[in-house]
Amino acid sequence: MAARVGVLRQYMATVLVNLLGVSYGMISGWSSSALPTLQTPAGSPLAYGVITQHQASWIGGALCLGGIAGTLVGGTIVDRMGRKWAAWVAGLPLVVCWVLVIVADHPGYLMGARFLGGLAGGIEFVVTPLYVSEIACTRHRGTLSSLLILSCCLGVELAYLAGALQHYHTIPWISITVPVFFLASFCFLPETPSHLAKVRKLEAAEQSLRFFYGIRSEKDTVGVDEYTRELQLLQRIGQAGSQASNGKEPTVTIVLSWSDFTSKHARHGMLICVTLMALNQFCGCFYMMNYAQSVFAESGSVLSLSASLSVIVVGLIQLVGCYVCTLLVDRIGRKILLLISSVGLTLGQSVFASYCYGQTKGLDLTAFGWVPLVCFSVIVFIGTVGVGTMPFVVLAEIMPQKIKGFATTFCMVTNWTFAFVALKYFSTLSVFLGMHGILMFFAICSLIGSLFVLLCMPETKGKSFQEIQYMMEK
C-alpha cells in the first residue's frame, strides 16, 4: 500500500512540475501559426503592421537566446534555492511572457515574450530532470523523466490547436492559465530529499523521502529495500556535507576542482551528453516543429489538408510518440530507443529530401502528394520516441553526482546554442540549399548520431546511480 501511495505521489509531483513544460511547449509551438499570421499582408494583428522575414527569424530565435540565459540562471539557482523553488521561479517569466503577447503592438514585444519563454524553458530543462530523478524510485525513473518532453509536446499540440481554432488575440489569454495554476499549486510540494541532505537538513530530507515513498510509520518500511538504501545514501550525503563544512553553518556551495572533470566517468559522460545534445537539434525535429506550416507550404503537399490542419495531425503524432517513449524507456532501454530513432530519422529525412529534390527538377509528383505529411509524421514520431527525449533522461542519469549540476547547465547551454543556430539560420540556409538540401543535412547528422550511439553509448536502464558510476569508471 505504501509503495502505491509513494508512486502516486511521485507521479503527481512530476505532473505538476511538468506544467512548466506544457507552458513552454505552448510558447514554442505558438510561432508555427503566429508567424504566418503576422506576415500576412492583409489584416496583421499588430498595430505595427506586417513583420519582415528578418523580424520573424528573430522572434523565432529569441526563444533559444532566452534558453541559454535561462540555463545559466537555472544552473546558478538550482543548488542555492533548491530544486523546488528554482522550478517555481521558472513559472514567473512564463506569466510575463503571455502578458507581453497580450499587450504587444510591436514585434519587439513578441521577441521579448519568446525570450522570456526560453528563459523559463532553460531553467526548466535544468531543474526538472534533477527534481524528477531525485524523487523517483529506480523502477519508474526513466518513465517519469521522459514526461518532460511529453509535457512539451502536449504544449506544442495545444498551441497548434489554438492556432487553428482560436483568434490570434484569444490564444495568450488561454495560455496564461497554465503557468498561473502551476505557481499556485507547486509551492505545496516538498523539496527533494537529496538536496535537503546536501544542505544538512537530514530530518527534513527523511520527511521528504517518506512523503515520496508513501511511508507514514516504521512498519511501512518493512520490505521497502529501496527506501532503506535511499535513507542510508541521504545519511552519507549529510555526513559528507558535515565533514566538508568542518562544523560551520550549512552551505550549498559545492567546490569543484579540475580533477572532478578529468576522471574517466566525467570525460565519457560529458562526451556522450554533448553529442546527444547536438543530435537532438541537428536531427531537424526541433526546427521542423517550430516552422511546421512553412515546411509544409515549401514542400508543396497537395493533400486536401491545409497547412494548419496538417501540423495538428503531426502534433498529435508527436504526442503519441512521447507517450510511446514513456512506455518503452524502462522496458527496452535508452540505447535501443536512441538507435531506432536516429536510424529512422536518417531514412525519413532522406526520403523527404528526395521528394523535395524531385520537385526542384520539375518532376510530376502529383501521385506522391502524400509524401510530405507521411515523412513529416514519421520523422516527428520516430524522433520523439528517442532522439527528442532520451538525451535529457541520459543527462540526468549518466553524469557523476558531484558535477551533475554544472554538467547539466553546460549541456543545456550547448543544446540551446545549437537550437538558436537551427531556428535563426537554418531557415535562411534552406533558401540557399533548398528544402532538399537542409533535409539531407539533417539526414547526415542523424546517421552520424546513430553510429555514435551504437559504438559509444552505454545502457543505463534499471541501474541505480551507484551501478551507473561503477559501469562508467570501468
TORKOL-4160 file (C-alpha; in steps of 0.2 Angstrom, whole numbers, padded with zeros to 4 digits, m for minus):
474
<pt num="1" X="0000" Y="0000" Z="0000"/>
<pt num="2" X="0014" Y="0012" Z="0005"/>
<pt num="3" X="0023" Y="0009" Z="m0012"/>
<pt num="4" X="0007" Y="0013" Z="m0022"/>
<pt num="5" X="0005" Y="0029" Z="m0012"/>
<pt num="6" X="0023" Y="0033" Z="m0015"/>
<pt num="7" X="0022" Y="0030" Z="m0034"/>
<pt num="8" X="0006" Y="0040" Z="m0035"/>
<pt num="9" X="0014" Y="0055" Z="m0026"/>
<pt num="10" X="0030" Y="0054" Z="m0037"/>
<pt num="11" X="0018" Y="0055" Z="m0052"/>
<pt num="12" X="0008" Y="0069" Z="m0045"/>
<pt num="13" X="0024" Y="0079" Z="m0042"/>
<pt num="14" X="0031" Y="0075" Z="m0059"/>
<pt num="15" X="0015" Y="0081" Z="m0067"/>
<pt num="16" X="0014" Y="0097" Z="m0058"/>
<pt num="17" X="0032" Y="0102" Z="m0062"/>
<pt num="18" X="0029" Y="0097" Z="m0080"/>
<pt num="19" X="0016" Y="0110" Z="m0081"/>
<pt num="20" X="0031" Y="0121" Z="m0085"/>
<pt num="21" X="0034" Y="0110" Z="m0100"/>
<pt num="22" X="0016" Y="0112" Z="m0106"/>
<pt num="23" X="0018" Y="0131" Z="m0105"/>
<pt num="24" X="0035" Y="0131" Z="m0113"/>
<pt num="25" X="0028" Y="0120" Z="m0127"/>
<pt num="26" X="0014" Y="0132" Z="m0130"/>
<pt num="27" X="0025" Y="0147" Z="m0132"/>
<pt num="28" X="0037" Y="0136" Z="m0143"/>
<pt num="29" X="0023" Y="0130" Z="m0154"/>
<pt num="30" X="0014" Y="0147" Z="m0154"/>
<pt num="31" X="0026" Y="0153" Z="m0168"/>
<pt num="32" X="0020" Y="0140" Z="m0180"/>
<pt num="33" X="0004" Y="0148" Z="m0183"/>
<pt num="34" X="0008" Y="0166" Z="m0176"/>
<pt num="35" X="0022" Y="0170" Z="m0188"/>
<pt num="36" X="0012" Y="0166" Z="m0204"/>
<pt num="37" X="m0002" Y="0177" Z="m0197"/>
<pt num="38" X="0010" Y="0191" Z="m0193"/>
<pt num="39" X="0017" Y="0191" Z="m0210"/>
<pt num="40" X="0000" Y="0191" Z="m0219"/>
<pt num="41" X="m0001" Y="0207" Z="m0229"/>
<pt num="42" X="m0020" Y="0209" Z="m0226"/>
<pt num="43" X="m0026" Y="0212" Z="m0208"/>
<pt num="44" X="m0010" Y="0210" Z="m0197"/>
<pt num="45" X="m0015" Y="0208" Z="m0179"/>
<pt num="46" X="m0001" Y="0220" Z="m0174"/>
<pt num="47" X="m0004" Y="0239" Z="m0174"/>
<pt num="48" X="0014" Y="0239" Z="m0181"/>
<pt num="49" X="0008" Y="0231" Z="m0197"/>
<pt num="50" X="0016" Y="0216" Z="m0206"/>
<pt num="51" X="0033" Y="0210" Z="m0200"/>
<pt num="52" X="0048" Y="0206" Z="m0211"/>
<pt num="53" X="0056" Y="0189" Z="m0213"/>
<pt num="54" X="0071" Y="0196" Z="m0203"/>
<pt num="55" X="0060" Y="0201" Z="m0188"/>
<pt num="56" X="0051" Y="0184" Z="m0189"/>
<pt num="57" X="0068" Y="0175" Z="m0188"/>
<pt num="58" X="0072" Y="0185" Z="m0173"/>
<pt num="59" X="0055" Y="0181" Z="m0165"/>
<pt num="60" X="0059" Y="0163" Z="m0168"/>
<pt num="61" X="0077" Y="0163" Z="m0162"/>
<pt num="62" X="0074" Y="0174" Z="m0147"/>
<pt num="63" X="0067" Y="0158" Z="m0138"/>
<pt num="64" X="0084" Y="0150" Z="m0139"/>
<pt num="65" X="0093" Y="0165" Z="m0133"/>
<pt num="66" X="0082" Y="0165" Z="m0118"/>
<pt num="67" X="0085" Y="0147" Z="m0116"/>
<pt num="68" X="0104" Y="0150" Z="m0115"/>
<pt num="69" X="0101" Y="0164" Z="m0102"/>
<pt num="70" X="0088" Y="0153" Z="m0093"/>
<pt num="71" X="0101" Y="0138" Z="m0092"/>
<pt num="72" X="0114" Y="0149" Z="m0084"/>
<pt num="73" X="0101" Y="0156" Z="m0072"/>
<pt num="74" X="0095" Y="0138" Z="m0068"/>
<pt num="75" X="0112" Y="0132" Z="m0065"/>
<pt num="76" X="0115" Y="0146" Z="m0053"/>
<pt num="77" X="0100" Y="0144" Z="m0043"/>
<pt num="78" X="0096" Y="0126" Z="m0043"/>
<pt num="79" X="0109" Y="0122" Z="m0029"/>
<pt num="80" X="0106" Y="0139" Z="m0020"/>
<pt num="81" X="0087" Y="0139" Z="m0019"/>
<pt num="82" X="0084" Y="0121" Z="m0021"/>
<pt num="83" X="0075" Y="0111" Z="m0035"/>
<pt num="84" X="0058" Y="0115" Z="m0029"/>
<pt num="85" X="0060" Y="0134" Z="m0028"/>
<pt num="86" X="0070" Y="0135" Z="m0043"/>
<pt num="87" X="0056" Y="0127" Z="m0053"/>
<pt num="88" X="0044" Y="0138" Z="m0045"/>
<pt num="89" X="0054" Y="0153" Z="m0051"/>
<pt num="90" X="0053" Y="0147" Z="m0069"/>
<pt num="91" X="0034" Y="0150" Z="m0069"/>
<pt num="92" X="0036" Y="0168" Z="m0067"/>
<pt num="93" X="0043" Y="0173" Z="m0084"/>
<pt num="94" X="0030" Y="0162" Z="m0092"/>
<pt num="95" X="0016" Y="0173" Z="m0085"/>
<pt num="96" X="0025" Y="0189" Z="m0090"/>
<pt num="97" X="0028" Y="0181" Z="m0107"/>
<pt num="98" X="0010" Y="0179" Z="m0111"/>
<pt num="99" X="0006" Y="0196" Z="m0104"/>
<pt num="100" X="0018" Y="0203" Z="m0117"/>
<pt num="101" X="0009" Y="0194" Z="m0131"/>
<pt num="102" X="m0007" Y="0201" Z="m0125"/>
<pt num="103" X="m0001" Y="0219" Z="m0125"/>
<pt num="104" X="0010" Y="0218" Z="m0140"/>
<pt num="105" X="0009" Y="0231" Z="m0153"/>
<pt num="106" X="0026" Y="0229" Z="m0160"/>
<pt num="107" X="0037" Y="0214" Z="m0165"/>
<pt num="108" X="0049" Y="0219" Z="m0151"/>
<pt num="109" X="0036" Y="0214" Z="m0138"/>
<pt num="110" X="0035" Y="0197" Z="m0146"/>
<pt num="111" X="0054" Y="0195" Z="m0146"/>
<pt num="112" X="0054" Y="0199" Z="m0128"/>
<pt num="113" X="0040" Y="0186" Z="m0125"/>
<pt num="114" X="0049" Y="0172" Z="m0134"/>
<pt num="115" X="0065" Y="0177" Z="m0124"/>
<pt num="116" X="0056" Y="0175" Z="m0108"/>
<pt num="117" X="0048" Y="0159" Z="m0113"/>
<pt num="118" X="0065" Y="0152" Z="m0117"/>
<pt num="119" X="0072" Y="0159" Z="m0101"/>
<pt num="120" X="0058" Y="0149" Z="m0092"/>
<pt num="121" X="0062" Y="0134" Z="m0103"/>
<pt num="122" X="0081" Y="0135" Z="m0099"/>
<pt num="123" X="0078" Y="0135" Z="m0081"/>
<pt num="124" X="0065" Y="0121" Z="m0083"/>
<pt num="125" X="0077" Y="0109" Z="m0093"/>
<pt num="126" X="0090" Y="0111" Z="m0079"/>
<pt num="127" X="0079" Y="0109" Z="m0064"/>
<pt num="128" X="0065" Y="0097" Z="m0069"/>
<pt num="129" X="0077" Y="0082" Z="m0074"/>
<pt num="130" X="0086" Y="0085" Z="m0057"/>
<pt num="131" X="0070" Y="0086" Z="m0047"/>
<pt num="132" X="0061" Y="0071" Z="m0055"/>
<pt num="133" X="0077" Y="0060" Z="m0054"/>
<pt num="134" X="0079" Y="0064" Z="m0036"/>
<pt num="135" X="0061" Y="0060" Z="m0031"/>
<pt num="136" X="0058" Y="0045" Z="m0042"/>
<pt num="137" X="0062" Y="0027" Z="m0037"/>
<pt num="138" X="0073" Y="0017" Z="m0049"/>
<pt num="139" X="0059" Y="0007" Z="m0057"/>
<pt num="140" X="0050" Y="0022" Z="m0063"/>
<pt num="141" X="0064" Y="0035" Z="m0065"/>
<pt num="142" X="0065" Y="0033" Z="m0084"/>
<pt num="143" X="0046" Y="0034" Z="m0086"/>
<pt num="144" X="0045" Y="0049" Z="m0075"/>
<pt num="145" X="0060" Y="0058" Z="m0083"/>
<pt num="146" X="0053" Y="0056" Z="m0100"/>
<pt num="147" X="0037" Y="0065" Z="m0096"/>
<pt num="148" X="0047" Y="0081" Z="m0098"/>
<pt num="149" X="0047" Y="0080" Z="m0116"/>
<pt num="150" X="0029" Y="0073" Z="m0116"/>
<pt num="151" X="0023" Y="0089" Z="m0107"/>
<pt num="152" X="0032" Y="0100" Z="m0120"/>
<pt num="153" X="0024" Y="0090" Z="m0134"/>
<pt num="154" X="0007" Y="0092" Z="m0126"/>
<pt num="155" X="0010" Y="0111" Z="m0125"/>
<pt num="156" X="0015" Y="0112" Z="m0143"/>
<pt num="157" X="0000" Y="0102" Z="m0149"/>
<pt num="158" X="m0011" Y="0114" Z="m0138"/>
<pt num="159" X="m0003" Y="0128" Z="m0147"/>
<pt num="160" X="m0007" Y="0121" Z="m0164"/>
<pt num="161" X="m0025" Y="0118" Z="m0160"/>
<pt num="162" X="m0027" Y="0135" Z="m0153"/>
<pt num="163" X="m0018" Y="0142" Z="m0169"/>
<pt num="164" X="m0031" Y="0133" Z="m0180"/>
<pt num="165" X="m0047" Y="0136" Z="m0169"/>
<pt num="166" X="m0044" Y="0152" Z="m0160"/>
<pt num="167" X="m0041" Y="0170" Z="m0164"/>
<pt num="168" X="m0024" Y="0177" Z="m0163"/>
<pt num="169" X="m0028" Y="0188" Z="m0148"/>
<pt num="170" X="m0038" Y="0174" Z="m0139"/>
<pt num="171" X="m0023" Y="0162" Z="m0138"/>
<pt num="172" X="m0012" Y="0171" Z="m0125"/>
<pt num="173" X="m0027" Y="0173" Z="m0113"/>
<pt num="174" X="m0030" Y="0154" Z="m0113"/>
<pt num="175" X="m0011" Y="0150" Z="m0112"/>
<pt num="176" X="m0008" Y="0161" Z="m0097"/>
<pt num="177" X="m0019" Y="0150" Z="m0086"/>
<pt num="178" X="m0006" Y="0135" Z="m0086"/>
<pt num="179" X="0009" Y="0144" Z="m0078"/>
<pt num="180" X="m0003" Y="0153" Z="m0066"/>
<pt num="181" X="m0010" Y="0136" Z="m0060"/>
<pt num="182" X="0007" Y="0129" Z="m0058"/>
<pt num="183" X="0013" Y="0144" Z="m0047"/>
<pt num="184" X="m0002" Y="0141" Z="m0036"/>
<pt num="185" X="0000" Y="0123" Z="m0034"/>
<pt num="186" X="0018" Y="0118" Z="m0034"/>
<pt num="187" X="0023" Y="0128" Z="m0019"/>
<pt num="188" X="0015" Y="0115" Z="m0008"/>
<pt num="189" X="0026" Y="0100" Z="m0013"/>
<pt num="190" X="0042" Y="0096" Z="m0003"/>
<pt num="191" X="0060" Y="0099" Z="m0008"/>
<pt num="192" X="0069" Y="0084" Z="m0015"/>
<pt num="193" X="0077" Y="0073" Z="m0001"/>
<pt num="194" X="0094" Y="0073" Z="m0010"/>
<pt num="195" X="0095" Y="0092" Z="m0010"/>
<pt num="196" X="0090" Y="0093" Z="0009"/>
<pt num="197" X="0103" Y="0081" Z="0013"/>
<pt num="198" X="0116" Y="0091" Z="0004"/>
<pt num="199" X="0112" Y="0106" Z="0015"/>
<pt num="200" X="0112" Y="0095" Z="0030"/>
<pt num="201" X="0094" Y="0096" Z="0034"/>
<pt num="202" X="0093" Y="0077" Z="0037"/>
<pt num="203" X="0077" Y="0077" Z="0047"/>
<pt num="204" X="0068" Y="0087" Z="0033"/>
<pt num="205" X="0077" Y="0075" Z="0020"/>
<pt num="206" X="0070" Y="0060" Z="0029"/>
<pt num="207" X="0052" Y="0068" Z="0029"/>
<pt num="208" X="0053" Y="0071" Z="0011"/>
<pt num="209" X="0059" Y="0054" Z="0007"/>
<pt num="210" X="0044" Y="0047" Z="0017"/>
<pt num="211" X="0032" Y="0058" Z="0008"/>
<pt num="212" X="0038" Y="0052" Z="m0009"/>
<pt num="213" X="0038" Y="0034" Z="m0004"/>
<pt num="214" X="0021" Y="0034" Z="0005"/>
<pt num="215" X="0029" Y="0029" Z="0022"/>
<pt num="216" X="0020" Y="0036" Z="0037"/>
<pt num="217" X="0027" Y="0025" Z="0051"/>
<pt num="218" X="0042" Y="0012" Z="0053"/>
<pt num="219" X="0031" Y="m0003" Z="0050"/>
<pt num="220" X="0028" Y="0004" Z="0032"/>
<pt num="221" X="0047" Y="0002" Z="0029"/>
<pt num="222" X="0046" Y="m0017" Z="0030"/>
<pt num="223" X="0050" Y="m0024" Z="0013"/>
<pt num="224" X="0054" Y="m0007" Z="0005"/>
<pt num="225" X="0073" Y="m0010" Z="0002"/>
<pt num="226" X="0075" Y="0004" Z="m0009"/>
<pt num="227" X="0068" Y="0016" Z="0004"/>
<pt num="228" X="0081" Y="0009" Z="0016"/>
<pt num="229" X="0095" Y="0011" Z="0003"/>
<pt num="230" X="0090" Y="0029" Z="m0001"/>
<pt num="231" X="0089" Y="0034" Z="0018"/>
<pt num="232" X="0107" Y="0027" Z="0020"/>
<pt num="233" X="0113" Y="0037" Z="0005"/>
<pt num="234" X="0105" Y="0053" Z="0012"/>
<pt num="235" X="0114" Y="0050" Z="0028"/>
<pt num="236" X="0131" Y="0048" Z="0019"/>
<pt num="237" X="0127" Y="0064" Z="0009"/>
<pt num="238" X="0124" Y="0073" Z="0025"/>
<pt num="239" X="0139" Y="0066" Z="0034"/>
<pt num="240" X="0150" Y="0071" Z="0019"/>
<pt num="241" X="0142" Y="0089" Z="0020"/>
<pt num="242" X="0146" Y="0090" Z="0038"/>
<pt num="243" X="0164" Y="0085" Z="0036"/>
<pt num="244" X="0166" Y="0097" Z="0021"/>
<pt num="245" X="0160" Y="0112" Z="0031"/>
<pt num="246" X="0171" Y="0107" Z="0047"/>
<pt num="247" X="0157" Y="0112" Z="0059"/>
<pt num="248" X="0152" Y="0128" Z="0051"/>
<pt num="249" X="0135" Y="0133" Z="0045"/>
<pt num="250" X="0127" Y="0123" Z="0032"/>
<pt num="251" X="0132" Y="0128" Z="0014"/>
<pt num="252" X="0125" Y="0124" Z="m0003"/>
<pt num="253" X="0141" Y="0129" Z="m0011"/>
<pt num="254" X="0150" Y="0114" Z="m0020"/>
<pt num="255" X="0168" Y="0117" Z="m0023"/>
<pt num="256" X="0173" Y="0109" Z="m0039"/>
<pt num="257" X="0191" Y="0105" Z="m0045"/>
<pt num="258" X="0199" Y="0101" Z="m0062"/>
<pt num="259" X="0201" Y="0083" Z="m0056"/>
<pt num="260" X="0182" Y="0081" Z="m0055"/>
<pt num="261" X="0181" Y="0084" Z="m0074"/>
<pt num="262" X="0196" Y="0073" Z="m0079"/>
<pt num="263" X="0190" Y="0056" Z="m0072"/>
<pt num="264" X="0185" Y="0043" Z="m0085"/>
<pt num="265" X="0167" Y="0044" Z="m0079"/>
<pt num="266" X="0166" Y="0063" Z="m0081"/>
<pt num="267" X="0175" Y="0063" Z="m0098"/>
<pt num="268" X="0165" Y="0049" Z="m0105"/>
<pt num="269" X="0149" Y="0056" Z="m0098"/>
<pt num="270" X="0152" Y="0073" Z="m0105"/>
<pt num="271" X="0156" Y="0067" Z="m0122"/>
<pt num="272" X="0140" Y="0057" Z="m0123"/>
<pt num="273" X="0129" Y="0071" Z="m0117"/>
<pt num="274" X="0136" Y="0084" Z="m0128"/>
<pt num="275" X="0135" Y="0073" Z="m0143"/>
<pt num="276" X="0117" Y="0069" Z="m0139"/>
<pt num="277" X="0113" Y="0087" Z="m0137"/>
<pt num="278" X="0120" Y="0090" Z="m0154"/>
<pt num="279" X="0110" Y="0076" Z="m0161"/>
<pt num="280" X="0094" Y="0082" Z="m0153"/>
<pt num="281" X="0095" Y="0098" Z="m0163"/>
<pt num="282" X="0104" Y="0094" Z="m0179"/>
<pt num="283" X="0092" Y="0079" Z="m0182"/>
<pt num="284" X="0080" Y="0093" Z="m0188"/>
<pt num="285" X="0065" Y="0089" Z="m0177"/>
<pt num="286" X="0065" Y="0105" Z="m0167"/>
<pt num="287" X="0067" Y="0116" Z="m0182"/>
<pt num="288" X="0053" Y="0107" Z="m0192"/>
<pt num="289" X="0041" Y="0108" Z="m0177"/>
<pt num="290" X="0044" Y="0127" Z="m0175"/>
<pt num="291" X="0042" Y="0130" Z="m0194"/>
<pt num="292" X="0030" Y="0116" Z="m0197"/>
<pt num="293" X="0017" Y="0126" Z="m0208"/>
<pt num="294" X="0031" Y="0134" Z="m0218"/>
<pt num="295" X="0039" Y="0117" Z="m0221"/>
<pt num="296" X="0023" Y="0110" Z="m0227"/>
<pt num="297" X="0020" Y="0125" Z="m0238"/>
<pt num="298" X="0038" Y="0124" Z="m0246"/>
<pt num="299" X="0037" Y="0105" Z="m0248"/>
<pt num="300" X="0021" Y="0108" Z="m0259"/>
<pt num="301" X="0010" Y="0094" Z="m0252"/>
<pt num="302" X="m0006" Y="0093" Z="m0262"/>
<pt num="303" X="m0016" Y="0084" Z="m0249"/>
<pt num="304" X="m0033" Y="0092" Z="m0246"/>
<pt num="305" X="m0027" Y="0096" Z="m0228"/>
<pt num="306" X="m0022" Y="0114" Z="m0225"/>
<pt num="307" X="m0005" Y="0118" Z="m0218"/>
<pt num="308" X="m0013" Y="0122" Z="m0201"/>
<pt num="309" X="m0023" Y="0106" Z="m0200"/>
<pt num="310" X="m0008" Y="0096" Z="m0206"/>
<pt num="311" X="0003" Y="0102" Z="m0191"/>
<pt num="312" X="m0011" Y="0097" Z="m0179"/>
<pt num="313" X="m0010" Y="0080" Z="m0186"/>
<pt num="314" X="0009" Y="0080" Z="m0184"/>
<pt num="315" X="0007" Y="0087" Z="m0167"/>
<pt num="316" X="m0004" Y="0073" Z="m0162"/>
<pt num="317" X="0008" Y="0060" Z="m0169"/>
<pt num="318" X="0022" Y="0069" Z="m0159"/>
<pt num="319" X="0012" Y="0067" Z="m0143"/>
<pt num="320" X="0009" Y="0049" Z="m0147"/>
<pt num="321" X="0027" Y="0047" Z="m0149"/>
<pt num="322" X="0031" Y="0054" Z="m0132"/>
<pt num="323" X="0018" Y="0043" Z="m0124"/>
<pt num="324" X="0026" Y="0028" Z="m0133"/>
<pt num="325" X="0043" Y="0033" Z="m0126"/>
<pt num="326" X="0036" Y="0033" Z="m0108"/>
<pt num="327" X="0030" Y="0016" Z="m0111"/>
<pt num="328" X="0046" Y="0009" Z="m0118"/>
<pt num="329" X="0060" Y="0018" Z="m0109"/>
<pt num="330" X="0060" Y="0007" Z="m0094"/>
<pt num="331" X="0056" Y="m0009" Z="m0105"/>
<pt num="332" X="0068" Y="m0009" Z="m0119"/>
<pt num="333" X="0081" Y="0004" Z="m0113"/>
<pt num="334" X="0088" Y="0021" Z="m0118"/>
<pt num="335" X="0101" Y="0015" Z="m0130"/>
<pt num="336" X="0089" Y="0004" Z="m0141"/>
<pt num="337" X="0077" Y="0019" Z="m0142"/>
<pt num="338" X="0091" Y="0031" Z="m0147"/>
<pt num="339" X="0097" Y="0019" Z="m0160"/>
<pt num="340" X="0080" Y="0015" Z="m0168"/>
<pt num="341" X="0076" Y="0034" Z="m0168"/>
<pt num="342" X="0092" Y="0040" Z="m0176"/>
<pt num="343" X="0091" Y="0027" Z="m0190"/>
<pt num="344" X="0073" Y="0030" Z="m0193"/>
<pt num="345" X="0077" Y="0049" Z="m0194"/>
<pt num="346" X="0090" Y="0046" Z="m0207"/>
<pt num="347" X="0078" Y="0036" Z="m0218"/>
<pt num="348" X="0064" Y="0048" Z="m0216"/>
<pt num="349" X="0074" Y="0064" Z="m0219"/>
<pt num="350" X="0082" Y="0056" Z="m0234"/>
<pt num="351" X="0065" Y="0051" Z="m0242"/>
<pt num="352" X="0058" Y="0068" Z="m0238"/>
<pt num="353" X="0074" Y="0076" Z="m0246"/>
<pt num="354" X="0072" Y="0065" Z="m0262"/>
<pt num="355" X="0054" Y="0071" Z="m0264"/>
<pt num="356" X="0059" Y="0089" Z="m0262"/>
<pt num="357" X="0073" Y="0087" Z="m0274"/>
<pt num="358" X="0061" Y="0079" Z="m0287"/>
<pt num="359" X="0050" Y="0095" Z="m0286"/>
<pt num="360" X="0065" Y="0106" Z="m0289"/>
<pt num="361" X="0068" Y="0096" Z="m0305"/>
<pt num="362" X="0051" Y="0099" Z="m0311"/>
<pt num="363" X="0045" Y="0081" Z="m0310"/>
<pt num="364" X="0027" Y="0077" Z="m0309"/>
<pt num="365" X="0024" Y="0071" Z="m0291"/>
<pt num="366" X="0006" Y="0073" Z="m0290"/>
<pt num="367" X="0003" Y="0054" Z="m0286"/>
<pt num="368" X="0015" Y="0056" Z="m0272"/>
<pt num="369" X="0007" Y="0071" Z="m0264"/>
<pt num="370" X="0005" Y="0061" Z="m0248"/>
<pt num="371" X="0024" Y="0060" Z="m0245"/>
<pt num="372" X="0027" Y="0077" Z="m0236"/>
<pt num="373" X="0014" Y="0073" Z="m0222"/>
<pt num="374" X="0019" Y="0055" Z="m0221"/>
<pt num="375" X="0038" Y="0059" Z="m0220"/>
<pt num="376" X="0035" Y="0073" Z="m0208"/>
<pt num="377" X="0024" Y="0062" Z="m0197"/>
<pt num="378" X="0037" Y="0048" Z="m0197"/>
<pt num="379" X="0051" Y="0060" Z="m0193"/>
<pt num="380" X="0042" Y="0068" Z="m0179"/>
<pt num="381" X="0036" Y="0051" Z="m0171"/>
<pt num="382" X="0052" Y="0042" Z="m0173"/>
<pt num="383" X="0062" Y="0057" Z="m0167"/>
<pt num="384" X="0051" Y="0060" Z="m0152"/>
<pt num="385" X="0052" Y="0042" Z="m0147"/>
<pt num="386" X="0071" Y="0043" Z="m0145"/>
<pt num="387" X="0082" Y="0057" Z="m0150"/>
<pt num="388" X="0070" Y="0071" Z="m0144"/>
<pt num="389" X="0068" Y="0063" Z="m0127"/>
<pt num="390" X="0082" Y="0052" Z="m0122"/>
<pt num="391" X="0096" Y="0065" Z="m0121"/>
<pt num="392" X="0088" Y="0073" Z="m0106"/>
<pt num="393" X="0085" Y="0056" Z="m0097"/>
<pt num="394" X="0103" Y="0051" Z="m0100"/>
<pt num="395" X="0109" Y="0068" Z="m0094"/>
<pt num="396" X="0100" Y="0066" Z="m0078"/>
<pt num="397" X="0107" Y="0048" Z="m0075"/>
<pt num="398" X="0125" Y="0047" Z="m0083"/>
<pt num="399" X="0135" Y="0061" Z="m0075"/>
<pt num="400" X="0144" Y="0060" Z="m0059"/>
<pt num="401" X="0134" Y="0066" Z="m0044"/>
<pt num="402" X="0147" Y="0079" Z="m0039"/>
<pt num="403" X="0147" Y="0088" Z="m0056"/>
<pt num="404" X="0129" Y="0084" Z="m0061"/>
<pt num="405" X="0123" Y="0102" Z="m0058"/>
<pt num="406" X="0137" Y="0110" Z="m0068"/>
<pt num="407" X="0136" Y="0097" Z="m0082"/>
<pt num="408" X="0118" Y="0099" Z="m0084"/>
<pt num="409" X="0120" Y="0118" Z="m0085"/>
<pt num="410" X="0134" Y="0116" Z="m0098"/>
<pt num="411" X="0125" Y="0103" Z="m0109"/>
<pt num="412" X="0109" Y="0113" Z="m0109"/>
<pt num="413" X="0118" Y="0129" Z="m0114"/>
<pt num="414" X="0126" Y="0119" Z="m0128"/>
<pt num="415" X="0108" Y="0112" Z="m0133"/>
<pt num="416" X="0101" Y="0130" Z="m0133"/>
<pt num="417" X="0115" Y="0136" Z="m0143"/>
<pt num="418" X="0113" Y="0123" Z="m0156"/>
<pt num="419" X="0094" Y="0126" Z="m0156"/>
<pt num="420" X="0097" Y="0145" Z="m0159"/>
<pt num="421" X="0108" Y="0141" Z="m0174"/>
<pt num="422" X="0094" Y="0129" Z="m0180"/>
<pt num="423" X="0080" Y="0142" Z="m0178"/>
<pt num="424" X="0089" Y="0158" Z="m0183"/>
<pt num="425" X="0100" Y="0152" Z="m0198"/>
<pt num="426" X="0093" Y="0135" Z="m0205"/>
<pt num="427" X="0078" Y="0144" Z="m0212"/>
<pt num="428" X="0090" Y="0156" Z="m0221"/>
<pt num="429" X="0101" Y="0141" Z="m0226"/>
<pt num="430" X="0086" Y="0132" Z="m0234"/>
<pt num="431" X="0084" Y="0147" Z="m0246"/>
<pt num="432" X="0102" Y="0144" Z="m0252"/>
<pt num="433" X="0102" Y="0125" Z="m0251"/>
<pt num="434" X="0084" Y="0122" Z="m0255"/>
<pt num="435" X="0072" Y="0112" Z="m0244"/>
<pt num="436" X="0080" Y="0096" Z="m0250"/>
<pt num="437" X="0097" Y="0102" Z="m0245"/>
<pt num="438" X="0093" Y="0106" Z="m0227"/>
<pt num="439" X="0084" Y="0089" Z="m0226"/>
<pt num="440" X="0099" Y="0080" Z="m0232"/>
<pt num="441" X="0110" Y="0089" Z="m0219"/>
<pt num="442" X="0098" Y="0083" Z="m0206"/>
<pt num="443" X="0099" Y="0065" Z="m0213"/>
<pt num="444" X="0118" Y="0065" Z="m0212"/>
<pt num="445" X="0118" Y="0072" Z="m0194"/>
<pt num="446" X="0106" Y="0058" Z="m0189"/>
<pt num="447" X="0117" Y="0045" Z="m0197"/>
<pt num="448" X="0132" Y="0051" Z="m0188"/>
<pt num="449" X="0122" Y="0051" Z="m0172"/>
<pt num="450" X="0116" Y="0033" Z="m0175"/>
<pt num="451" X="0134" Y="0027" Z="m0177"/>
<pt num="452" X="0139" Y="0036" Z="m0161"/>
<pt num="453" X="0125" Y="0028" Z="m0151"/>
<pt num="454" X="0129" Y="0011" Z="m0157"/>
<pt num="455" X="0148" Y="0012" Z="m0153"/>
<pt num="456" X="0149" Y="0024" Z="m0138"/>
<pt num="457" X="0133" Y="0024" Z="m0129"/>
<pt num="458" X="0131" Y="0013" Z="m0113"/>
<pt num="459" X="0114" Y="0006" Z="m0107"/>
<pt num="460" X="0108" Y="0014" Z="m0090"/>
<pt num="461" X="0091" Y="0005" Z="m0090"/>
<pt num="462" X="0086" Y="m0002" Z="m0072"/>
<pt num="463" X="0103" Y="0003" Z="m0065"/>
<pt num="464" X="0105" Y="0014" Z="m0049"/>
<pt num="465" X="0116" Y="0029" Z="m0049"/>
<pt num="466" X="0130" Y="0019" Z="m0040"/>
<pt num="467" X="0129" Y="0005" Z="m0053"/>
<pt num="468" X="0130" Y="0018" Z="m0067"/>
<pt num="469" X="0145" Y="0026" Z="m0059"/>
<pt num="470" X="0154" Y="0009" Z="m0057"/>
<pt num="471" X="0150" Y="0005" Z="m0076"/>
<pt num="472" X="0156" Y="0022" Z="m0082"/>
<pt num="473" X="0173" Y="0020" Z="m0072"/>
<pt num="474" X="0177" Y="0003" Z="m0079"/>
